[in-house]
Amino acid sequence: MTSFVETVAATPLWERWQVRFVATHRPGPVPVLAVAFARGLAAFVRELLLRRPDVVHLHMAKNASYFRKAALLWLATAVRIPVVLHVHAGRFRLFYDAMPRPVRWSVRRTLCRAGAVVALGERWAERLREIAPGARVVAIPNPVVVPGSAPVPHHLGARDADSEPVRVVFLGRICADKGSFVLVQAWEKLLAGGTRVPVRLTLAGDGEVERARELVARRELGATVSVRSWLGPEEVAALLDTAHVLTLPSRNEGQPMAVLEAMARGIAVVATDVGGIPDLVEHGVSGVLVPPDDPDALADALRCVVDDAAARGRLGAAGLARVRETFDADVVWRRYERLYLELIGSSAGSGAAAGAGRAGPDGGPGGRG
């Protein structure tokens, strides 16, 4: 959600619609969560009553996030303000299925109450339609900023000289659900089977960093594997600028920004066939997909792209082309603008284009401008 808001805030949508951001959540223990929501709720009600935005855009996950955003949705619709309900949780259907009957009824009513429910991909959209057939569900992907200059294909670059290692990168929370430890197992198998070129692996993120380092040390992989803690945006960009392959062997995913950022740089992707990843990566065309929790399959897939510079180039070029066509922030923000205009009616079109208007959202784009 944070990546989405930061990316869209840098597009013309933010100014054209005079977006006002209202936060209702911050990490911490229950008292911190309660205070954050109380403050956010008060700010949200002030926006509704005093500024009366034309559109409210809510970002929702699962568990407590659902209950917070459902309350805000019903408040906004009670005063006749259309709501875009943006579902980010890849496991929202599992959350729904695990809830008691009254909560499932509430979920269906809430989805149907929204002016539009946004899913990150068509697979997710179908799952939401199964939950609430009466809801208006649209698939709009996460946006990514494509670097202004086209990257040099890695299979032609100087980094692929015989003396230079092929660099594989993992970005994300270091934990079992992200496949971090399966990746270390796969890397050991990759080295045991041999590669045609020198290779290096970098895992970077928060989470169980020390556990990953201990596993790397125990398996004596330190010569080719480095484990780094959380990186800021500039450090992430610098790491990707040196990478040849991005790997994300998660057990479940939404629409991971790490994959989109890699594709936007023409970097070959090896990931798992789970969640929203197949909406991003077409197996064998714009990346390689493997089953989760399968170190042998992951090792084989990594070996294919590590050893074959031409394949890396083809996959990376196809991924970049797909991002430019579908996921480029300049494409995505225009889709949201069209959606907002549909919700408020065609009469708002001239006001939006002129930049005249009012207020904002909870957790993302909204308002009219």
Steps between C-alpha positions, in 0.01 A plus 500: 500500500778740591676441169175561312434830679857622456501412131161656422583810707772576246257490204272781375202323659597629844491868402216479249273345761640699794547181697505519879653200672357370829691227683302265727773251590852489636705198610514426870320337794122511537487836688705665222272349235190620685627856536609512134158386383315740733701794368460385141127452546460851639698646210298295253168623640624860481587445134155358430307775676711811442665441163263243355728323250361382170659157536639302792766240417555244776793258510403175669679177588360225721439437871485828697554704185169372363305612807664845505438569135150351501404752770640786293322378188161496670560848642587638156208335323262618774569857385476397135868517408609229255772265621776312322589200715851387408572142618871430542486170691600200292334273758177694537296198389664287774418770753139503379464122511636484857256756637171414674179539303413854625841632395473334157161667459659832595781451245251435221293804593810719521637394161162560338468839671819634340469694177785288369720228648854497361689171476866494399446241228232302322555189714436705813202666337341162434543397863335820619212452254451151642465652848266781392347443155314830527813710550658702222853361490769637268859383456761778510863401566752662729695778328875519463722782380691396189848657488514772239778343295471144376751276680774326307397133466704308754609231254680772300643693793855494632376337821464173310866473425656173611670665799177655630249297702133478413324674786172360637296715739219428747309803634230476764429380850743225589279220631363156413188638328718695257702189420823649637627178656388287206708737287809429710438126458455547124819704482695219666360258241585745220863517612520124553382441142740759364449805279675618186566844649584644843187583702410714800178520704382792713201476733384839626208587724368505854369206700711198596828644377716331766339161438585534131859596580535202734363267232743637242790456743393148602484389137833674426355720227651828618735525201208543260211620721457826688204582726417868549240658725231744389603739222364843420364584153832635372687194623241271340539683171879472521479127573263440207730700273768235556266198476456253215220291658230574758360201686195489728405141598203593724226266622244769428517851359288793406655699222856542625667831422842333497397299193357807326808708577725228361291465184508879455878475481507210256615253767406134457262370769483155659203473735229264621169434328290635786259784579524795268844417356359325188313825426842664471723229358413275209695179546768453235428839342562776754644284777517149645245367751549201729289332771544632858704309757690311229876565529579259216271678253630838616862390460430371149324823399780715639760288319318552169504879523842525662670287236319646197568870446285508186203357693548763770494766232180368340319464831611842619401673175157334501448597864591862428261512205219358714559754776498789255172383350308412817670600825667832422385757759412736217255238366356398837421844638293579189294186562423626850402838369256340257358290785454805723325689223265209439410494868428870538328531161600650168412852618815499715730459202555867425563583865757227531683608190501861619645408836213653696370298790540373845617233735625152557519143606587251762824330416536604136360691200165668524334836490427703190730749341 
